[in-house]
């Protein structure tokens, strides 16, 4: 494997910045969840799902780069180890479970409305 070019890419840096910005926006509103209307809660759930979608896309690109890029391979290994600690085989399995939980929460909001 060669030295890391994956994380040096302007595209990757931009994608990571967008993911971080989206995360900050979602996290800042999470503490307000108990005061949100059902519609606001559904919007927040959708924002969380959008964040997960961005993370899934990034993880897919990371996985592809890991075949030839040592830093990407190391990052993928560390991410998967963290997921394993929570009982998931891969990051994708973990994210799919998060989406399922969010969809159940959204359905609860709809049913309670």
Order of alpha helices (4+ residues) and beta strands (2+ residues): alpha-alpha-alpha-alpha
